[in-house]
Amino acid sequence: MGTSTDVVEKVETKLKPPTLWKVVFHNDDYTPMDLVIAILMKIFKHNESSAKAITLEIHNTGAGIAGLYTHEIAEQKVHDAIYLARENGAPLKITAEEDE
């Protein structure tokens, strides 16, 4: 009779960290700077100093990054921030873009 041979194959799985997405605020001529600062502090947990610095960057360059997050968290923060802006009558544009 024959013999039985068991083969055990070892497979290594390498996990890579999730892709990060940047949340970008875009400048407009209608949204008050105080509202942008408030949103950065409330939704993105910036302190007043960093919120003001990001707001000035948005104003001076046309856009500024509020933070880097996994895709799902970035999308939720965009949604929450836009909702807060609309609640206050502001047309603020905020997007989530894959970080390079």
C-alpha positions in Angstrom: 0.0 0.0 0.0 1.0 3.6 -0.5 2.1 6.1 2.1 0.5 9.4 2.9 2.4 12.6 2.8 1.0 15.8 4.2 2.3 19.0 2.9 2.0 22.1 5.0 2.4 25.3 3.2 3.2 28.4 5.1 1.8 31.7 3.7 2.9 35.0 5.0 0.5 37.9 4.8 1.9 41.3 4.7 -0.4 44.1 5.7 0.1 47.6 4.4 -1.2 50.6 6.3 -4.4 52.1 4.9 -4.2 54.9 2.3 -4.6 58.3 3.9 -6.9 61.0 2.5 -6.5 64.7 3.1 -9.5 66.9 3.9 -9.2 70.1 1.9 -11.0 73.3 2.5 -11.3 75.5 -0.6 -11.5 79.3 -0.5 -14.6 81.3 -1.4 -15.7 84.9 -1.0 -18.7 84.2 1.1 -17.8 82.0 4.1 -16.7 84.0 7.1 -13.3 83.2 8.4 -14.7 82.9 12.0 -16.9 80.1 10.7 -14.0 78.2 9.1 -12.1 78.5 12.4 -15.0 77.2 14.4 -15.5 74.2 12.0 -11.7 73.4 12.2 -11.9 73.5 15.9 -15.2 71.6 16.3 -15.0 68.9 13.6 -11.2 68.5 13.2 -10.1 69.2 16.8 -7.6 71.9 16.0 -6.7 74.4 18.7 -7.5 78.1 18.0 -3.9 78.9 16.9 -3.7 76.1 14.3 -7.3 76.7 13.1 -6.4 80.4 12.4 -3.2 79.4 10.6 -5.1 76.9 8.3 -7.8 79.5 7.7 -5.1 82.1 6.6 -3.5 79.5 4.4 -7.0 78.8 2.8 -7.5 82.6 2.3 -4.0 83.3 0.9 -3.4 80.2 -1.3 -6.9 79.1 -2.2 -6.9 75.8 -0.2 -5.7 74.3 3.0 -5.5 70.9 4.6 -7.5 70.2 7.7 -6.1 66.8 8.3 -5.2 63.3 7.1 -7.5 60.4 7.8 -8.5 57.0 6.5 -11.0 57.2 3.7 -14.1 56.6 5.8 -13.2 59.0 8.5 -12.2 61.7 5.9 -15.6 61.3 4.1 -17.5 61.6 7.4 -15.6 64.7 8.5 -16.3 66.3 5.1 -20.0 65.5 5.5 -20.1 66.9 9.1 -18.2 70.0 8.2 -20.3 70.8 5.1 -23.5 70.2 7.1 -22.3 72.7 9.8 -21.4 75.2 7.1 -24.8 74.9 5.4 -26.5 75.2 8.8 -24.8 78.6 9.1 -25.7 79.6 5.5 -22.2 79.2 4.1 -21.3 77.6 0.7 -18.0 76.3 1.9 -16.5 73.7 -0.4 -14.6 70.9 1.3 -13.3 67.8 -0.4 -11.5 64.5 0.5 -8.5 63.8 -1.8 -6.2 60.7 -1.7 -2.8 61.7 -0.2 0.1 61.0 -2.6 
